[in-house]
Amino acid sequence: MQRCPGLPIQSNGTRLLVMLGCLLVSIPATRAETPSTEALAPPSLSVARVQGDTVVVEVGHARQNCPVELPLPESGPRDRALGLTRLEDGEAVSVQRSLGDDRTAVWLISKPLKPHEKRRYQLTMKQAAPADGPRPVGRVEPGMIRLQFGTGSLHARPVADYHMEVVEPPAGIDPIFRRSGHIHPLRSPSGRVVTGDFAADHPHQHGVFFAWVNTTFAGRKTDFWNQRGKSGNVEHGLIRQVVTGPVFAGFETTLRHVALDADGNATPVLEEVWQWRLYAVDDPYLLELESIQTLVAEESLLINEHHYGGFAIRGSSQWLESGGENESSTADSGFLTSEGKTRADGNHTRPAWVTMFGPVDSAPCGVTVVSHPHNYRFPQPVRLHPSKPYFVFTPPVAGQFAIDPGSRYRSRYRLCVYDGKPRSEVTDVIASDFIEPPTARLIDVPVE
């Protein structure tokens, strides 16, 4: 079987997005690709040179509430708390070691930076007093992990629930659709639920989830998405860590993508690691997922060309007119993409972001997903359903590819959950923070 390398991705603004879109569309759909190491390299929010303990951050456009990451010296202690001071005013800035990578420092640009402005910080191995602001919390609850703001029954504001235990479908839905390893509900700052689960029309769609559809494994078709076919499934594996911090709360878990034979026997195919963060930004909510899928079977997994499959979100049940399985989306709900496309003309286009919106409890709200430029086939095609509230970032639209034994498929997405109607100018800023992040570097001498 012919294989070709994936394309290395380097973000250079909107012009490059268009160029990449044209280039990637031209790939022959008949070839089976193996995503390259470059295309799947760990995406970095910052570029750093480790030389001292003064940090310089430089931005291209105005920034506020924007995450920054900085690789730390390899020789430094890995178990020490970190401190960060903004040198221009002596204010302490909350800083935290990254989830799953204690060699990386993470903080937020809380005080606004103007376009092309620089800011200096002092980084120490001594924890500073935490700065004022919203405090995200990660908690293990019965059967799930919850990301929230605040603590206590009166003050906690739940944001996202990840299900470790199997969630049983409601009465009237076939038990075959029971599921774990997904997020639901996902809430807006006002507490409105923007996701759905066990919808009558598509009961296999579960809040925020990741699954491939049309695949070939060990010579037979395997569908990890459509549970009714009983050829595959995705399930929670293990908890690796749950963290609470001043910059973000988060968790790291494993998921199993299993192939099922005619007798229901399961063969592990992919082991997926989910790393979720909820940043200390409380309006709108800012979350981030890094997914790493590793083939653990002896045979390659072919992801065949198909019109959907990948990282997906099912929207609120309130974004549907009543009418059972034949119901369609309400007139005041829908999709909007970074290219200004909608449900009518956005399917299988390749935007940088997609927002899904509509009224919940009579008030408008929504969720936006931004794709990272290091993601395979970025900008990835999207599936916008013609009548239902769900969408998928789906690289199989551009043709077949393969995940080989021992190789990894890595992807990263940032989510913005908001109240009110979608505003493209606000979403463009949030997307730019992710696609063209600030640069940070450690220096020996002050920079003018």
C-alpha positions as CSV (number, residue, x, y, z in Angstrom):
1,M,0.0,0.0,0.0
2,Q,1.4,3.4,-1.0
3,R,2.0,5.9,1.8
4,C,3.2,9.5,1.7
5,P,4.4,11.7,4.5
6,G,2.1,14.3,6.1
7,L,2.7,17.9,5.5
8,P,4.7,19.9,8.0
9,I,2.6,22.9,9.2
10,Q,3.9,26.3,10.1
11,S,1.4,29.0,10.9
12,N,1.9,32.4,9.3
13,G,-1.5,34.0,9.5
14,T,-4.6,34.0,7.4
15,R,-2.8,34.0,4.1
16,L,-1.1,30.7,5.1
17,L,-4.5,29.2,6.1
18,V,-5.8,29.8,2.6
19,M,-2.6,28.5,1.0
20,L,-2.6,25.4,3.1
21,G,-6.3,24.8,2.5
22,C,-5.7,24.8,-1.3
23,L,-2.6,22.6,-1.0
24,L,-4.2,20.0,1.2
25,V,-7.3,19.8,-0.9
26,S,-5.1,18.9,-3.8
27,I,-3.9,15.6,-2.1
28,P,-5.3,12.7,-4.1
29,A,-8.0,11.0,-1.9
30,T,-7.0,7.6,-3.1
31,R,-3.6,7.6,-1.3
32,A,-3.3,6.3,2.3
33,E,-1.2,8.7,4.2
34,T,0.7,8.2,7.5
35,P,0.7,11.5,9.4
36,S,4.3,12.6,9.8
37,T,6.2,13.3,13.0
38,E,6.4,17.0,12.0
39,A,2.7,17.3,11.3
40,L,1.9,15.7,14.7
41,A,4.7,17.3,16.7
42,P,3.6,18.6,20.1
43,P,2.2,22.1,19.5
44,S,3.8,24.8,21.5
45,L,2.1,28.0,22.6
46,S,5.5,29.7,22.9
47,V,9.0,29.7,21.5
48,A,11.7,30.0,24.1
49,R,15.5,30.0,24.6
50,V,16.5,29.1,28.1
51,Q,19.3,31.3,29.3
52,G,18.3,33.1,32.5
53,D,15.4,33.9,34.8
54,T,14.1,37.1,33.1
55,V,11.3,36.3,30.7
56,V,10.4,38.5,27.8
57,V,7.0,38.1,26.1
58,E,6.3,39.7,22.8
59,V,2.9,39.9,21.0
60,G,1.9,40.6,17.4
61,H,-1.6,41.8,18.2
62,A,-3.4,43.0,21.4
63,R,-3.6,40.3,24.0
64,Q,-5.6,39.8,27.2
65,N,-6.5,36.6,29.1
66,C,-4.2,34.7,26.6
67,P,-2.3,31.6,27.8
68,V,1.5,31.6,27.4
69,E,3.8,28.6,27.8
70,L,7.5,28.6,28.4
71,P,9.8,25.6,28.4
72,L,11.9,25.5,31.6
73,P,15.6,24.6,32.0
74,E,16.3,20.9,31.8
75,S,18.7,21.1,34.8
76,G,16.2,22.8,37.1
77,P,14.2,21.0,39.8
78,R,11.0,19.4,38.6
79,D,9.1,19.4,41.9
80,R,9.5,23.1,43.0
81,A,6.8,25.6,42.9
82,L,7.1,28.5,40.5
83,G,6.8,32.3,41.0
84,L,6.4,35.0,38.4
85,T,6.6,38.8,38.9
86,R,5.6,41.4,36.3
87,L,8.6,43.8,36.3
88,E,6.8,46.9,35.1
89,D,4.7,47.2,38.3
90,G,6.1,44.5,40.7
91,E,2.8,42.6,40.7
92,A,2.8,38.8,41.3
93,V,1.4,36.8,38.4
94,S,-0.1,33.4,38.8
95,V,2.0,30.7,37.2
96,Q,1.8,26.9,37.1
97,R,3.5,23.9,35.7
98,S,1.9,22.4,32.6
99,L,-0.4,19.4,32.8
100,G,1.6,16.3,32.0
101,D,4.8,18.3,31.5
102,D,6.5,19.8,34.5
103,R,9.2,21.3,32.3
104,T,6.8,23.9,31.0
105,A,5.5,27.0,32.8
106,V,2.0,28.3,32.0
107,W,0.4,31.7,32.8
108,L,-2.1,34.1,31.5
109,I,-1.6,37.6,30.1
110,S,-4.1,39.2,32.5
111,K,-3.0,42.8,32.1
112,P,-3.6,43.9,28.4
113,L,-0.7,44.1,26.0
114,K,-0.9,46.4,23.0
115,P,0.1,45.3,19.5
116,H,3.8,44.6,19.1
117,E,4.4,45.4,22.8
118,K,6.9,43.5,25.0
119,R,6.6,42.7,28.7
120,R,9.2,41.4,31.1
121,Y,8.7,39.0,34.0
122,Q,11.0,37.6,36.7
123,L,10.7,33.8,37.1
124,T,11.8,32.1,40.3
125,M,11.6,28.7,41.9
126,K,9.7,30.2,44.8
127,Q,5.9,30.3,44.9
128,A,4.5,33.8,45.0
129,A,1.2,34.8,46.6
130,P,-1.6,33.9,44.2
131,A,-3.0,36.8,42.2
132,D,-6.6,37.7,42.6
133,G,-9.1,36.3,40.0
134,P,-11.3,33.3,39.2
135,R,-10.0,30.0,40.6
136,P,-10.6,26.9,38.5
137,V,-10.9,23.6,40.3
138,G,-10.6,20.0,39.2
139,R,-12.5,17.4,41.3
140,V,-13.1,13.7,41.3
141,E,-16.8,13.1,41.9
142,P,-18.7,9.8,41.9
143,G,-18.3,8.4,38.4
144,M,-16.8,11.5,36.9
145,I,-14.3,14.3,36.9
146,R,-15.7,17.8,37.2
147,L,-14.0,21.1,36.1
148,Q,-15.5,24.1,37.8
149,F,-15.0,27.5,39.3
150,G,-15.1,27.9,43.1
151,T,-15.9,25.3,45.8
152,G,-18.8,24.5,48.0
153,S,-22.4,23.8,47.1
154,L,-23.4,27.5,47.2
155,H,-20.4,29.0,45.3
156,A,-19.2,26.3,42.9
157,R,-20.0,26.8,39.2
158,P,-19.7,23.6,37.2
159,V,-18.3,23.9,33.7
160,A,-17.5,20.4,32.3
161,D,-18.2,16.8,33.5
162,Y,-16.0,14.0,32.1
163,H,-17.6,10.5,32.6
164,M,-15.4,7.7,33.9
165,E,-18.3,5.4,34.6
166,V,-20.6,4.2,31.9
167,V,-23.7,6.5,31.5
168,E,-26.9,4.5,30.9
169,P,-29.3,5.9,28.2
170,P,-32.7,7.2,29.3
171,A,-35.8,5.1,29.0
172,G,-36.7,4.4,25.4
173,I,-33.1,4.4,24.1
174,D,-31.4,1.1,23.3
175,P,-28.8,0.1,26.0
176,I,-26.3,-0.4,23.2
177,F,-25.7,3.3,23.3
178,R,-24.3,3.4,26.9
179,R,-21.1,5.3,27.0
180,S,-18.1,6.5,29.0
181,G,-15.1,8.7,28.1
182,H,-16.9,11.8,27.0
183,I,-17.9,15.3,28.4
184,H,-21.4,16.3,29.1
185,P,-22.8,18.6,30.2
186,L,-20.7,21.5,29.1
187,R,-22.0,24.8,30.6
188,S,-21.8,28.5,29.7
189,P,-20.9,31.1,32.3
190,S,-24.5,31.6,33.2
191,G,-24.9,27.8,33.7
192,R,-26.7,27.0,30.5
193,V,-26.0,23.6,29.0
194,V,-24.7,23.8,25.5
195,T,-24.2,20.0,24.8
196,G,-26.5,17.1,24.4
197,D,-26.4,13.4,25.0
198,F,-28.5,10.4,23.8
199,A,-30.5,12.5,21.3
200,A,-33.4,10.5,19.8
201,D,-32.1,11.2,16.3
202,H,-28.4,10.3,17.0
203,P,-28.2,8.5,20.4
204,H,-24.5,7.6,19.6
205,Q,-23.5,11.2,19.8
206,H,-22.3,12.0,23.4
207,G,-21.6,15.7,24.3
208,V,-17.9,16.3,23.5
209,F,-16.3,13.1,22.0
210,F,-13.7,11.8,19.6
211,A,-14.3,8.7,17.4
212,W,-13.5,7.5,13.9
213,V,-16.3,6.1,11.6
214,N,-15.2,4.4,8.4
215,T,-12.1,2.5,9.3
216,T,-10.5,-0.8,8.3
217,F,-8.8,-2.9,11.0
218,A,-7.5,-6.5,10.6
219,G,-9.2,-6.8,7.2
220,R,-12.7,-5.8,8.4
221,K,-14.7,-2.6,8.7
222,T,-14.7,-1.1,12.2
223,D,-16.8,1.8,13.2
224,F,-15.9,3.4,16.6
225,W,-18.6,6.0,16.3
226,N,-21.9,4.3,15.4
227,Q,-22.5,2.0,18.4
228,R,-25.6,0.4,16.8
229,G,-23.3,-1.5,14.3
230,K,-21.5,-3.2,17.2
231,S,-18.2,-3.2,15.4
232,G,-16.3,-0.8,17.7
233,N,-16.6,1.5,20.7
234,V,-14.7,4.1,22.8
235,E,-14.6,3.8,26.6
236,H,-12.8,5.4,29.6
237,G,-9.6,3.8,30.7
238,L,-7.7,5.3,33.6
239,I,-7.2,8.6,35.5
240,R,-3.6,9.8,35.3
241,Q,-4.0,13.1,37.2
242,V,-6.4,15.7,38.3
243,V,-5.1,19.2,39.1
244,T,-6.3,22.5,40.6
245,G,-4.2,25.6,40.1
246,P,-4.3,29.4,39.8
247,V,-3.8,29.3,36.0
248,F,-5.9,26.3,35.1
249,A,-7.6,23.2,36.5
250,G,-7.4,20.0,34.4
251,F,-7.2,16.3,34.1
252,E,-5.4,13.6,32.2
253,T,-7.1,10.3,31.4
254,T,-6.8,7.5,29.0
255,L,-9.5,6.1,26.7
256,R,-9.7,2.8,24.8
257,H,-10.8,2.5,21.2
258,V,-11.8,-1.1,20.8
259,A,-12.8,-3.3,17.8
260,L,-15.6,-5.7,18.4
261,D,-16.0,-9.1,16.7
262,A,-19.3,-10.9,15.9
263,D,-19.3,-12.4,19.5
264,G,-18.7,-9.0,21.1
265,N,-15.1,-9.7,22.0
266,A,-13.0,-6.5,22.2
267,T,-9.6,-6.0,20.7
268,P,-7.8,-2.8,21.8
269,V,-6.8,-0.7,18.7
270,L,-6.0,2.8,19.9
271,E,-5.1,4.1,23.4
272,E,-6.0,7.8,23.6
273,V,-4.7,10.3,26.2
274,W,-7.0,13.2,26.9
275,Q,-5.5,16.3,28.6
276,W,-8.1,18.9,29.4
277,R,-7.6,22.4,30.8
278,L,-10.0,24.9,32.1
279,Y,-8.2,28.3,32.3
280,A,-8.8,31.0,34.9
281,V,-10.9,33.0,32.6
282,D,-14.5,33.1,33.7
283,D,-16.4,34.9,30.9
284,P,-16.3,33.4,28.4
285,Y,-15.0,30.0,29.6
286,L,-11.8,28.9,27.9
287,L,-11.0,25.2,27.8
288,E,-8.4,23.2,25.8
289,L,-8.0,19.6,24.8
290,E,-4.9,17.8,23.7
291,S,-5.6,14.3,22.3
292,I,-2.9,11.7,21.6
293,Q,-4.0,8.5,20.0
294,T,-1.4,5.6,19.9
295,L,-2.0,2.5,17.9
296,V,-1.5,-0.4,20.4
297,A,-2.5,-3.2,18.0
298,E,-0.1,-5.1,15.7
299,E,-1.9,-4.1,12.5
300,S,-2.3,-0.6,11.1
301,L,-5.6,1.2,11.4
302,L,-6.8,2.7,8.1
303,I,-9.1,5.7,8.4
304,N,-11.0,5.7,5.1
305,E,-12.3,8.7,3.2
306,H,-15.7,9.6,4.8
307,H,-17.9,12.6,5.2
308,Y,-17.6,12.7,9.0
309,G,-15.6,11.3,12.0
310,G,-13.1,12.9,14.4
311,F,-13.4,15.4,17.1
312,A,-17.1,16.3,17.6
313,I,-19.7,18.1,19.7
314,R,-23.4,17.4,20.0
315,G,-25.3,20.6,20.8
316,S,-28.2,21.3,23.2
317,S,-31.5,19.5,22.7
318,Q,-33.1,22.9,23.0
319,W,-31.7,23.7,19.6
320,L,-34.2,21.3,17.9
321,E,-37.8,21.7,17.1
322,S,-39.9,19.0,18.8
323,G,-40.8,16.1,16.6
324,G,-38.9,13.0,17.6
325,E,-36.2,11.6,15.3
326,N,-37.4,13.8,12.4
327,E,-36.9,17.1,14.3
328,S,-34.7,19.8,12.8
329,S,-32.8,22.7,14.2
330,T,-34.6,25.8,15.4
331,A,-34.5,28.9,13.2
332,D,-32.5,30.9,15.8
333,S,-29.8,28.2,16.2
334,G,-27.0,27.3,13.8
335,F,-23.4,27.4,12.9
336,L,-20.9,30.2,11.9
337,T,-17.3,29.6,10.8
338,S,-14.2,31.7,10.6
339,E,-14.9,32.1,6.8
340,G,-18.4,33.5,7.5
341,K,-20.0,30.2,6.3
342,T,-23.2,28.8,7.9
343,R,-25.1,25.5,7.9
344,A,-26.2,26.3,4.3
345,D,-22.8,26.6,2.8
346,G,-20.2,25.6,5.4
347,N,-20.2,21.8,5.2
348,H,-16.8,20.3,4.3
349,T,-15.1,23.7,4.1
350,R,-11.9,24.2,6.0
351,P,-12.2,27.0,8.6
352,A,-10.0,27.8,11.5
353,W,-13.0,27.8,13.9
354,V,-16.6,26.8,14.1
355,T,-19.2,28.2,16.6
356,M,-22.5,26.5,17.3
357,F,-25.2,28.6,19.0
358,G,-28.9,28.9,19.9
359,P,-31.2,29.7,22.8
360,V,-31.1,27.7,26.0
361,D,-33.9,28.5,28.5
362,S,-34.8,31.4,26.2
363,A,-31.3,33.1,26.4
364,P,-28.7,32.9,23.6
365,C,-25.4,31.0,24.2
366,G,-23.0,28.8,22.3
367,V,-19.7,27.0,22.0
368,T,-16.7,27.7,19.6
369,V,-14.0,25.2,18.7
370,V,-10.6,26.4,17.3
371,S,-8.3,23.9,15.6
372,H,-4.6,24.2,16.2
373,P,-2.3,24.7,13.2
374,H,-0.2,21.6,14.1
375,N,-3.3,19.4,13.7
376,Y,-3.1,17.0,10.8
377,R,-4.4,18.4,7.5
378,F,-5.0,21.8,9.1
379,P,-7.1,23.6,8.3
380,Q,-9.2,20.5,8.8
381,P,-12.5,19.9,6.9
382,V,-15.6,20.2,9.1
383,R,-18.9,18.4,9.0
384,L,-21.8,20.7,9.7
385,H,-25.0,18.7,9.9
386,P,-27.7,20.0,7.6
387,S,-30.5,19.8,10.2
388,K,-29.1,18.7,13.6
389,P,-27.0,20.6,16.2
390,Y,-23.6,18.8,15.9
391,F,-20.3,19.4,14.0
392,V,-17.1,17.5,13.6
393,F,-13.5,18.4,12.7
394,T,-13.0,15.6,10.2
395,P,-9.7,15.1,8.3
396,P,-11.0,11.9,6.5
397,V,-13.0,14.1,4.2
398,A,-9.7,14.9,2.4
399,G,-8.9,11.2,1.9
400,Q,-7.7,8.0,3.5
401,F,-4.8,7.9,6.0
402,A,-3.3,5.4,8.3
403,I,-2.1,5.1,12.0
404,D,0.6,2.6,12.1
405,P,1.8,0.4,15.0
406,G,3.6,2.5,17.6
407,S,2.8,5.8,15.9
408,R,0.8,8.6,17.4
409,Y,-2.0,10.8,16.1
410,R,-1.9,14.1,18.0
411,S,-4.4,16.9,17.9
412,R,-5.3,20.0,19.9
413,Y,-8.4,22.2,20.1
414,R,-9.4,25.2,22.2
415,L,-13.1,25.7,23.2
416,C,-14.8,28.9,24.1
417,V,-18.2,28.6,25.9
418,Y,-20.1,31.9,26.0
419,D,-23.4,33.6,26.7
420,G,-25.1,35.9,24.1
421,K,-25.0,35.7,20.4
422,P,-21.8,34.8,18.5
423,R,-19.5,37.7,17.6
424,S,-16.9,37.0,14.9
425,E,-14.6,39.8,15.9
426,V,-14.3,38.4,19.5
427,T,-13.9,34.8,18.3
428,D,-11.2,35.9,15.8
429,V,-9.1,37.2,18.7
430,I,-9.5,34.1,20.7
431,A,-8.6,32.0,17.7
432,S,-5.5,34.1,16.9
433,D,-4.3,33.6,20.5
434,F,-4.3,29.9,19.8
435,I,-3.1,29.9,16.2
436,E,-0.5,32.7,16.4
437,P,0.4,32.7,20.1
438,P,2.7,35.1,21.9
439,T,6.4,34.3,22.0
440,A,8.3,34.0,25.3
441,R,12.0,33.7,26.0
442,L,14.3,33.7,28.9
443,I,17.3,36.1,28.7
444,D,20.4,37.1,30.6
445,V,20.1,40.9,30.1
446,P,17.2,43.2,29.9
447,V,15.6,43.8,26.5
448,E,14.6,47.3,25.5
